């Protein structure tokens, strides 16, 4: 309990170095902890709120973000004390840090662009995808910790799962999987936790399975698997068209006819 109080005090003091130190101590002490029944629930919620507030409203450094997310990940193991981790605000913060928000970033907006009438939709999508990819590579440790936290939260909370779907996270995950074909610098852990997050959502929410289908997810995932298996250059890819964007769709009556298992 003293550890919780120390973190709250260090975050409240605005001393980032002190906050990072107490967060590191908390993570180290509770690395193997999966239940916090011994800590007052209101204190846990205060700590979650304090970390989320700092991640969302203050210009914190990468080190603070990493350890703040690690602390949230550890706290999110206990389903009885999720607090505001299941809130709209938390979903926005975690999805943003995981680079899974469907929007043009501030960085992308600041780059010189063609006049609107000179640009195609494909060019806009390609530019946004490339900018997002560079951010994921540059801040991969933050992205991975945010994904780990999201995996814990959506596993425990239906409300959190539905908020993630509200913010089109399936579309964002599928879009990121498409770049696996051409970006060798993308960390393996980003790919792993992208798929883990996608698996949890589709296993627990029927709407997520429908979203995967509507975003050509079957073919995108097939091509991603194909790109990871040794010998790709020596064999014929089973789907030969529209590799980057996915191919084939299930719509209308065929989609409705799918069983839950097939979806």
C-alpha positions in Angstrom: 0.0 0.0 0.0 2.9 2.3 0.7 4.1 1.7 -2.8 0.8 3.0 -4.2 0.9 6.1 -2.0 4.5 6.8 -3.0 3.5 6.7 -6.7 0.5 9.0 -6.2 2.7 11.5 -4.3 5.5 11.4 -7.0 3.0 11.9 -9.8 1.4 14.7 -8.0 4.7 16.5 -7.4 5.3 16.9 -11.2 8.8 15.5 -10.7 9.0 13.1 -13.7 12.3 11.5 -12.6 10.8 10.7 -9.2 7.6 9.4 -10.8 9.6 7.1 -13.1 11.6 5.7 -10.2 8.5 4.9 -8.1 6.8 3.3 -11.1 9.9 1.2 -11.8 9.9 0.0 -8.1 6.2 -0.8 -8.3 6.6 -2.8 -11.5 9.6 -4.7 -10.1 7.9 -5.5 -6.8 4.7 -6.6 -8.4 6.1 -8.4 -11.5 4.5 -11.7 -10.4 1.4 -10.2 -8.8 -2.0 -11.1 -10.3 -4.3 -9.9 -7.5 -4.4 -6.8 -5.4 -7.0 -7.8 -2.9 -4.7 -6.6 -0.1 -4.8 -3.0 -1.4 -7.9 -0.8 -0.9 -9.9 -0.6 -4.1 -10.3 3.1 -4.0 -6.5 3.5 -3.8 -6.1 1.3 -6.8 -8.6 3.4 -8.7 -6.8 6.6 -7.7 -3.5 5.2 -9.0 -5.1 4.2 -12.3 -6.7 7.6 -12.7 -3.5 9.4 -11.9 -1.4 7.4 -14.5 -4.1 7.8 -17.2 -4.4 11.5 -16.5 -0.6 12.0 -16.9 -0.6 9.9 -20.1 -3.4 11.8 -21.7 -2.9 15.4 -20.6 0.8 15.9 -19.9 3.8 15.9 -22.2 5.6 13.0 -20.5 8.8 11.4 -21.9 9.0 7.9 -23.4 10.4 6.4 -20.2 7.5 7.6 -18.2 5.0 6.3 -20.7 6.7 2.9 -20.8 6.7 2.5 -17.0 3.2 4.1 -16.6 1.8 1.5 -19.1 3.6 -1.3 -17.4 2.1 -0.3 -14.1 -1.4 -0.2 -15.7 -0.7 -3.6 -17.3 0.1 -5.1 -13.9 -2.9 -3.5 -12.3 -5.2 -4.7 -15.2 -4.4 -8.3 -14.3 -6.9 -8.0 -11.4 -10.4 -7.9 -13.0 -12.0 -6.7 -9.7 -10.1 -3.5 -9.7 -10.0 -2.2 -13.3 -11.6 1.1 -12.4 -11.4 3.7 -15.2 -9.4 1.3 -17.4 -12.8 0.3 -18.8 -13.7 3.9 -19.6 -14.0 5.8 -22.8 -11.0 7.9 -21.8 -8.8 4.9 -21.1 -9.7 3.3 -24.5 -8.7 6.5 -26.3 -5.4 6.8 -24.4 -4.4 3.1 -24.8 -5.4 2.9 -28.5 -3.6 6.2 -29.2 -0.4 4.9 -27.6 -0.7 1.6 -29.4 -1.0 3.6 -32.7 -4.4 2.1 -33.4 -6.5 5.1 -33.9 -7.9 5.7 -37.4 -7.1 9.3 -37.9 -4.5 11.5 -39.6 -1.8 12.3 -37.0 -0.6 15.7 -36.2 2.8 14.8 -37.6 1.2 13.8 -40.8 -0.9 16.9 -41.0 2.3 19.0 -40.7 3.9 17.5 -43.7 3.6 19.3 -47.1 0.9 17.8 -49.2 -0.6 18.1 -52.6 -3.6 20.2 -53.1 -6.8 18.2 -52.2 -7.9 18.0 -55.8 -4.5 16.5 -56.8 -4.5 13.7 -54.2 -6.2 10.4 -54.5 -7.7 8.4 -51.7 -5.0 5.8 -52.1 -2.3 8.4 -51.7 -3.9 9.7 -48.5 -4.1 6.1 -47.1 -0.6 5.3 -48.1 0.9 8.4 -46.6 -1.0 7.9 -43.3 0.1 4.2 -43.2 3.7 5.1 -43.8 3.7 7.8 -41.1 2.0 5.5 -38.6 4.5 2.8 -39.4 7.5 5.1 -38.7 5.9 6.1 -35.3 5.4 2.4 -34.4 9.1 1.7 -35.2 10.3 4.7 -33.3 8.2 4.1 -30.2 7.9 0.3 -30.3 8.4 -0.1 -26.6 5.4 2.2 -25.8 3.3 0.5 -28.5 4.0 -3.0 -27.1 3.2 -2.0 -23.5 -0.1 -0.3 -24.6 -1.0 -3.5 -26.6 -0.3 -5.7 -23.6 -2.5 -3.5 -21.4 -5.3 -3.5 -24.0 -5.1 -7.3 -24.1 -5.6 -7.6 -20.3 -8.5 -5.0 -20.3 -10.5 -6.4 -23.2 -10.1 -10.0 -21.8 -11.8 -8.9 -18.6 -14.3 -6.3 -19.7 -17.0 -6.3 -22.3 -17.4 -2.6 -22.0 -13.8 -2.1 -22.9 -14.1 -4.4 -25.9 -17.1 -2.5 -27.3 -15.3 0.8 -26.8 -12.4 -0.5 -28.8 -14.7 -1.5 -31.6 -16.4 1.9 -31.4 -13.0 3.4 -32.2 -12.5 1.1 -35.2 -9.5 -0.8 -33.7 -10.2 -3.8 -36.0 -9.7 -1.6 -39.1 -6.5 -0.2 -37.6 -5.1 -3.6 -36.8 -5.8 -5.0 -40.2 -4.3 -1.8 -41.8 -1.1 -2.4 -39.7 -0.9 -6.1 -40.6 -0.9 -5.1 -44.3 2.5 -3.4 -43.8 4.1 -6.6 -42.5 4.8 -7.5 -46.1 7.3 -4.7 -46.7 8.6 -3.4 -43.3 11.2 -5.7 -41.9 12.1 -3.2 -39.1 8.7 -3.7 -37.4 9.4 -5.4 -34.0 8.2 -9.0 -33.7 6.5 -8.2 -30.4 4.3 -5.6 -32.2 3.1 -8.2 -34.6 2.6 -10.8 -31.8 0.5 -8.5 -29.6 -1.4 -7.1 -32.6 -2.6 -10.7 -33.3 -3.2 -11.4 -29.6 -5.4 -8.3 -29.3 -7.2 -9.2 -32.5 -7.7 -12.8 -31.3 -9.2 -11.7 -28.0 -11.6 -9.3 -29.6 -12.8 -11.8 -32.3 -13.0 -14.6 -29.7 -15.2 -12.6 -27.4 -17.2 -10.3 -29.6 -19.3 -11.3 -32.6 -19.2 -7.7 -34.0 -15.4 -8.0 -34.1 -15.6 -11.0 -36.3 -17.9 -9.2 -38.7 -15.5 -6.2 -38.7 -12.6 -8.5 -39.7 -14.6 -9.8 -42.6 -15.7 -6.4 -43.8 -12.1 -5.2 -43.8 -10.9 -8.2 -45.9 -9.2 -9.6 -42.9 -9.2 -13.2 -44.0 -7.0 -12.5 -47.0 -4.8 -10.0 -45.1 -4.1 -12.5 -42.4 -3.5 -15.3 -44.9 -0.9 -13.1 -46.7 0.7 -12.1 -43.4 1.1 -15.8 -42.5 2.4 -16.5 -45.9 5.0 -13.7 -45.6 6.3 -15.2 -42.3 6.7 -18.8 -43.4 10.1 -19.7 -44.8 10.2 -20.4 -48.5 7.8 -17.7 -49.7 9.8 -17.0 -52.8 9.9 -20.6 -53.8 6.1 -21.3 -53.7 3.0 -19.8 -55.3 1.0 -17.5 -53.0 -2.5 -18.9 -52.8 -4.1 -15.4 -53.2 -2.5 -13.7 -56.2 -4.5 -10.5 -56.4 -4.6 -7.4 -54.3 -2.0 -8.7 -51.9 -1.6 -5.5 -49.9 -5.3 -4.6 -49.6 -6.6 -8.1 -49.1 -8.7 -10.1 -51.6 -12.1 -11.6 -51.7 -15.1 -10.7 -49.6 -18.0 -12.4 -47.9 -21.1 -10.4 -48.1 -24.9 -10.5 -47.8 -26.5 -14.0 -47.5 -23.2 -15.8 -47.3 -22.0 -13.6 -44.4 -25.3 -14.2 -42.6 -25.0 -17.9 -43.1 -21.7 -18.2 -41.3 -21.8 -19.9 -38.0 -20.2 -18.3 -34.9 -17.3 -20.7 -35.2 -16.8 -19.9 -38.9 -16.8 -16.2 -38.2 
